[in-house]
Amino acid sequence: MNAIQRKKISTAEDANFPKLWRICKTAFPLPERRVLEQQLEIFEKRSYNLDAWIQKKQVIGFMGWWDFEQFRYVEHYAINPEYRARGYGSSFLQEWLSESRKKVILEIEPVRDEKTQRRLNFYKKLAFVENDYKHLQPPFHKGGKAVLYEILSYPEKIQPEIYNSFVAKQKFEVMPQIE
């Protein structure tokens, strides 16, 4: 059996990046992700990480995440549609969480249908908890609108000072500075 390896992707020249980028564009509509030029720019940021899980030259899934002093923020996490519902998503995320000594924050859409309920249940099974913050993520694009999200955290709820730090980091460091 060919083992699945996690690989840090640090440049668009990496042979796996085009495959990963296709998954990202499929999994996240434009208001919820960067355009390619913005993605290339964040490779330069020290706190940004892009990991891909690869088997036999196939990208099974990826995670774009930020490592800050008090917490880690998962910006994007997706499994290649060809490999969904096989346990990869849970397995990869559990492994990644086990390596973290920091709280982990991620955003999900508010539950409004079966798909969004399944997404919430997925994260809750992995011990993420819901927080009481209704969060507006700043837009990725000029003319875009802020997106309403629920905040999940691991392994416990985050305190207001951590949430406020997250909001500031997201606004001034994570999101593209658009005019």
C-alpha positions, 0 to 999 in steps of 0.5 A: 500500500502506498502511504499518504504523505503530508507535504508542505507546499511553499510555491506555485512551482510545486508540481502538486500546486495546480492539482491542489488549486483545482480542488480549492476552486471546486470546494470554495466559491469565489467569495470564500477564497482568494484568486490565484495572484492573492494566493501567490502573495501569501506564500511569502507570509511566515505565519501561512502554511499550505499542506497537501496530503498526497498518495501516488502523485494524487492530491487527496486533500489540503489545508491552508492554515495560519500559525499565530502566537495564541492560536492556529487558524484553518482558512481552507480545508478540503478533500478532493471530491474523488476521495470524499466519504472515505474517512480521509477528512477525519484522519488528516484533521485528527493527525494535524490537531494532535500535533498542535499545542495551540487552540484551533479556530475555523469558520463554517457557514451557519447551518441552513440545510442538510449540507451545512448541518453535515459539515457542523457534525463533521467538526463536532465529531472531531471535538470542535465546539461551537462558540457564541460569536457571529463572525463577519469575515472581511471580503477577499475581493474588491467590491465583495461582501463580508461573509457571515460565519460561525466560529468553531474551536478546538479543543474548547471555546475561545475567550473574548480576548482570543476571538478579538485577536483572531479578528485583528489578525484576520483583518490585517494579516490574513485577508488581502488588503483591498482598496 
